[in-house]
Amino acid sequence: MPNSVSTKIKWGIVGCGWVARDYVAPAIQGSTNGQLIALCDLNERALAEFMPNNNELHRTSDLADFVLTPGLQAVYVATPNASHAKVVAALAAAGLPVLCEKPLARTAPEAAAMLAAAEAHGTLLATAFDQRFHPAHQRLRELIEAGELGRITCLRLHYACWTPADWTPDTDQGTYRNWRIDAHEAGGGAMIDLAPHGLDLTQVLLGEAITEITALTQQRIHEYPVDDGAVLIARTASGVLVSHTVAYNCPDAYPRRTLEVIGDKGRALALNTMGQTPGGTLTLTRPDGTTQEVPFDQEASPFRRQVEAFAEAVRTNTPFPFPPTLDLHTMHLLDAAARPTAPHLTPAVGLYGPANVTVEHP
């Protein structure tokens, strides 16, 4: 792939919080095909403290000014969920491809409007599910596709963290408040923040859509107006059962990032692979009780792989490997999980089928 600065896709970031600062910007700057040239945030302090020694970045609190940045070719949106739809619509109208943080929106109708805006202006839109690009998950998908696990019966995920009301990342230094526990800004709590990763990863690993889902939530530990834990149960089109727990009330010292896929010929267990960082372990256990370590690249950043894949799609004017119809389906799953009286979805047409999934009300 070309590596000169002149051939690199010029990126901008809208939303300068800790994910953008600690993961997205380093991934873009360290990529083989990307370069960061612009930042946009309403918070002037966040703008000033984001890569403060880089005087070449165009910094602005005005989105209209941001889209006019000379040479801008792609945008990573990392704002609170409530502003995703408005920001993406403005970027699409400016003809800019967008990689948007998960969840794509607070609700499926909001997400559908974002897809419609991108389609109307002929721009690329994708959701930033970095765990699709984790080497352990890509290796696990290869094992499943090769039949190493046999016929899959169930998939279990546990993805959790400790998020009190006053939580801020160590690197944030109090620049932002914790909007993730604001029902309006986030659209929910632990479930809408963490479950999208597991729902998406399940469908990517298995190569098929989840078609039935329901959930129970709790407000158990933290005193804020959104859920601090949830358990989702689901079934895929072929009948694989899925159990997914998420939590904001799990101390970080506990085991909290577990992915298990069970089949009649093998059981795969990935530990500490879900999250923003490289590494973790992947093991394969056979019916006779033997267990083997499955090697994978321990150093490759899932964020870097993701921005490189998106930049390559922009550079070559080709589809991103994961179309937004899959992301919209995941948003429909979240909407359905939040409504205990309507847990069933109409089957999607394949993993990457059209975005025509609707909730069936009994």
C-alpha positions in Angstrom: 0.0 0.0 0.0 1.4 3.5 -0.8 3.1 5.1 2.2 4.0 8.6 1.1 2.1 11.5 2.8 0.9 12.7 -0.6 -1.1 9.5 -1.1 -2.6 9.3 2.5 -6.2 9.9 3.2 -6.7 13.2 5.1 -8.8 12.6 8.2 -10.7 14.9 10.5 -12.2 14.1 13.9 -15.4 15.5 15.3 -15.5 15.0 19.1 -12.2 15.2 20.9 -12.9 13.0 24.0 -10.7 10.3 25.3 -11.5 7.6 22.7 -10.6 10.0 19.9 -7.5 11.3 21.7 -6.1 8.0 23.2 -7.1 5.6 20.4 -8.4 7.1 17.2 -5.8 9.8 16.6 -2.8 7.5 17.3 -4.3 4.9 15.0 -4.7 7.4 12.2 -1.2 8.9 12.7 0.3 5.4 12.9 -1.5 4.1 9.9 0.0 3.4 6.5 -2.6 5.3 4.6 -3.9 8.1 6.8 -3.1 11.5 8.2 -4.9 13.6 10.7 -5.4 17.2 9.6 -8.5 18.6 11.4 -10.3 18.6 14.7 -13.8 19.8 15.7 -15.3 20.1 19.2 -17.6 22.5 21.0 -15.2 22.3 24.0 -12.4 24.8 23.5 -10.3 23.2 26.2 -10.6 19.8 24.6 -9.5 21.2 21.3 -6.5 22.9 22.8 -5.3 19.8 24.7 -5.7 17.4 21.8 -2.2 16.8 20.4 -1.2 20.2 21.7 2.2 20.2 20.1 0.8 19.7 16.6 0.5 23.2 15.2 -0.6 22.0 11.7 -4.0 20.7 12.8 -7.0 22.8 11.9 -8.9 23.3 15.1 -12.4 24.6 15.2 -15.7 24.5 17.2 -17.7 25.3 14.1 -18.8 22.2 12.1 -19.5 24.4 9.0 -15.9 25.6 9.2 -14.6 22.1 9.8 -16.1 20.6 6.6 -14.3 23.3 4.6 -10.8 22.2 5.8 -8.7 22.0 2.6 -8.0 18.4 1.5 -10.4 16.8 4.1 -11.4 13.3 2.8 -12.7 11.3 5.7 -14.1 12.0 9.2 -14.3 10.0 12.4 -17.2 11.0 14.6 -16.7 10.5 18.3 -19.3 12.9 19.8 -22.0 11.8 22.4 -24.7 9.6 20.8 -27.3 12.3 20.7 -25.4 14.3 18.2 -24.5 11.5 15.8 -27.4 11.9 13.5 -27.1 15.7 13.1 -23.3 15.6 12.6 -23.4 12.7 10.1 -26.1 14.4 8.1 -24.0 17.6 7.9 -20.9 15.7 6.9 -22.8 13.6 4.3 -24.2 16.8 2.8 -20.7 18.0 2.4 -19.8 14.8 0.6 -17.5 13.4 3.3 -17.2 9.7 4.2 -17.9 9.1 7.9 -16.7 6.4 10.3 -19.0 6.9 13.3 -18.6 5.7 16.9 -20.9 3.0 18.1 -23.8 2.9 18.7 -24.6 4.5 15.4 -27.5 6.4 17.0 -29.7 6.3 20.1 -32.5 4.5 18.2 -33.0 2.6 15.0 -35.1 5.4 13.4 -32.3 7.9 14.1 -29.8 5.4 12.5 -32.1 4.9 9.5 -32.1 8.6 8.9 -28.3 8.6 8.9 -28.2 5.9 6.3 -30.7 7.8 4.2 -28.6 10.9 4.4 -25.4 9.1 3.3 -27.2 7.4 0.5 -28.8 10.6 -0.7 -25.4 12.2 -1.0 -23.6 9.2 -2.3 -21.2 9.1 0.7 -19.7 6.2 2.7 -21.0 5.6 6.2 -19.8 2.9 8.6 -19.9 2.2 12.4 -16.6 2.1 14.3 -16.8 -1.5 15.7 -13.1 -1.9 16.2 -13.4 -5.4 17.6 -14.2 -6.7 14.1 -10.6 -6.0 13.4 -9.0 -7.5 16.5 -6.6 -10.3 15.3 -8.0 -12.8 17.8 -11.5 -12.3 16.6 -10.4 -12.5 12.9 -8.6 -15.7 13.7 -11.7 -17.0 15.6 -13.9 -16.3 12.6 -11.4 -18.3 10.4 -11.7 -21.3 12.8 -15.5 -21.1 12.7 -15.6 -20.8 8.9 -13.2 -23.8 8.6 -15.5 -26.0 10.7 -12.9 -26.4 13.5 -15.7 -25.9 16.1 -18.2 -28.1 14.2 -21.8 -27.0 14.4 -22.1 -24.0 16.7 -24.6 -24.3 19.5 -24.1 -21.2 21.6 -22.1 -18.1 22.0 -21.5 -16.3 25.4 -20.1 -12.9 26.0 -19.3 -10.9 29.1 -18.2 -7.3 28.6 -18.2 -5.1 31.6 -16.5 -2.2 33.4 -16.8 0.0 36.5 -18.5 3.3 35.6 -19.6 5.4 38.5 -21.5 8.6 38.1 -18.4 10.8 38.3 -16.3 8.5 36.0 -13.7 10.2 33.7 -10.7 8.5 32.0 -7.3 9.1 33.7 -6.2 11.0 30.6 -9.3 13.2 30.5 -8.3 15.4 33.4 -11.9 16.5 34.0 -12.4 18.0 30.5 -15.7 16.3 30.0 -18.6 15.2 32.2 -19.7 11.5 32.1 -22.4 11.8 29.4 -22.7 8.0 29.1 -25.1 8.0 32.1 -27.3 10.7 30.7 -30.4 9.1 29.2 -30.8 11.9 26.6 -27.2 12.1 25.5 -26.5 8.4 25.5 -30.0 6.9 24.8 -29.6 4.5 27.7 -26.8 3.1 29.9 -24.7 0.1 30.0 -26.7 -1.8 27.4 -26.7 0.7 24.6 -23.0 1.5 25.3 -21.5 -2.0 25.5 -24.0 -4.4 23.9 -23.6 -3.1 20.4 -20.0 -4.5 20.4 -21.2 -8.0 21.4 -24.2 -8.1 19.1 -22.1 -7.0 16.1 -19.3 -9.4 16.9 -21.6 -12.3 17.2 -23.0 -11.7 13.8 -19.6 -11.1 12.2 -18.1 -14.3 13.8 -21.0 -16.5 12.8 -21.7 -14.9 9.4 -25.4 -14.7 10.1 -28.0 -12.3 11.6 -29.5 -12.4 15.1 -33.2 -12.6 14.5 -34.7 -12.9 18.0 -33.7 -11.0 21.1 -34.9 -9.8 24.5 -33.1 -8.4 27.6 -33.4 -7.7 31.3 -31.7 -4.6 32.7 -30.8 -3.5 36.3 -30.1 -0.3 38.2 -28.3 -2.1 41.0 -25.2 -0.4 42.2 -24.8 3.2 40.8 -27.3 5.9 41.6 -28.1 7.3 38.1 -31.1 7.2 35.9 -29.9 4.6 33.4 -29.2 0.9 33.6 -25.9 -0.2 35.1 -26.2 -3.8 33.9 -28.0 -6.0 31.5 -28.3 -9.5 30.2 -29.4 -10.1 26.6 -30.5 -13.5 25.2 -30.9 -14.0 21.5 -31.1 -16.6 18.7 -29.5 -16.4 15.2 -31.1 -17.3 12.0 -29.8 -20.9 12.1 -30.6 -21.4 15.8 -27.4 -20.5 17.6 -28.2 -19.3 21.1 -26.5 -16.1 22.4 -26.1 -14.9 26.0 -24.6 -11.5 26.5 -24.0 -9.7 29.8 -22.9 -6.1 30.0 -22.2 -4.0 33.0 -21.1 -0.6 34.4 -21.2 -2.2 37.9 -18.3 -4.7 37.5 -15.1 -3.7 39.3 -12.2 -3.5 36.8 -10.1 -6.0 38.8 -12.7 -8.8 38.0 -12.6 -10.9 34.8 -14.8 -8.8 32.6 -13.9 -9.4 28.9 -14.8 -13.0 27.9 -16.0 -14.4 24.6 -16.9 -18.1 24.3 -18.0 -20.0 21.2 -19.2 -23.6 21.7 -19.7 -26.2 18.9 -19.9 -30.0 18.9 -16.3 -30.3 17.7 -14.6 -27.6 19.7 -14.9 -24.7 22.2 -13.1 -21.5 21.6 -12.4 -19.1 24.5 -11.1 -15.6 24.0 -10.0 -13.7 27.1 -9.3 -9.9 27.2 -9.7 -9.5 23.5 -12.8 -7.3 23.7 -11.9 -3.7 24.2 -9.7 -1.0 22.6 -6.3 -2.6 23.0 -4.3 -5.4 21.3 -3.5 -8.7 22.9 -5.4 -11.3 25.0 -5.5 -15.0 24.6 -7.4 -17.5 22.4 -7.7 -21.2 23.2 -9.4 -24.1 21.5 -10.6 -27.1 23.5 -11.6 -30.4 21.9 -14.2 -32.9 23.0 -11.4 -35.2 24.3 -10.4 -32.5 26.7 -7.2 -31.4 25.0 -6.6 -27.6 24.8 -4.3 -25.7 22.6 -3.3 -22.0 22.4 -4.3 -20.4 19.1 -1.6 -17.9 18.0 -2.5 -14.4 16.6 -0.8 -11.1 16.2 -0.4 -9.7 19.7 0.7 -6.2 18.7 -1.8 -5.2 15.9 -4.1 -2.4 17.1 -7.8 -3.0 16.2 -8.3 0.7 15.9 -5.4 1.1 13.4 -6.7 -1.8 11.3 -10.1 -0.3 11.3 -9.1 3.2 10.1 -6.8 1.6 7.5 -9.6 -0.4 6.1 -11.9 2.6 6.0 -9.2 4.8 4.4 -8.6 2.1 1.8 -12.3 2.0 0.9 -12.3 5.8 0.6 -9.1 5.8 -1.5 -10.2 3.2 -3.9 -13.9 4.1 -3.9 -14.9 0.6 -2.9 -17.3 -0.7 -0.3 -16.2 -0.9 3.4 -16.1 -4.6 4.4 -19.0 -4.1 6.8 -22.0 -2.3 5.2 -24.3 0.1 7.2 -27.2 -2.2 6.7 -25.6 -4.6 9.2 -25.2 -1.7 11.6 -28.8 -0.7 11.2 -29.9 -4.3 11.9 -27.9 -4.1 15.2 -29.7 -0.9 16.1 -33.1 -2.7 15.5 -31.8 -5.4 17.8 -31.1 -2.9 20.6 -34.5 -1.3 20.1 -36.2 -4.7 20.4 -34.1 -5.7 23.4 -35.3 -2.5 25.2 -38.9 -3.5 24.6 -39.8 -6.7 26.5 -43.2 -6.8 24.9 -41.7 -7.0 21.4 -38.6 -9.2 21.4 -38.9 -10.7 17.9 -37.5 -9.4 14.7 -38.3 -10.4 11.2 -35.4 -12.4 9.8 -32.8 -10.4 7.9 -31.9 -11.5 4.4 -28.4 -12.8 5.2 -25.8 -11.1 7.3 -25.5 -8.2 5.0 -29.1 -8.1 3.9 -31.2 -5.0 3.3 -32.1 -2.7 6.2 -35.8 -3.8 6.4 -35.8 -5.4 9.8 -38.9 -4.3 11.8 -40.2 -5.1 15.3 -43.2 -7.4 15.3 -45.7 -6.3 18.0 -47.7 -9.2 19.4 
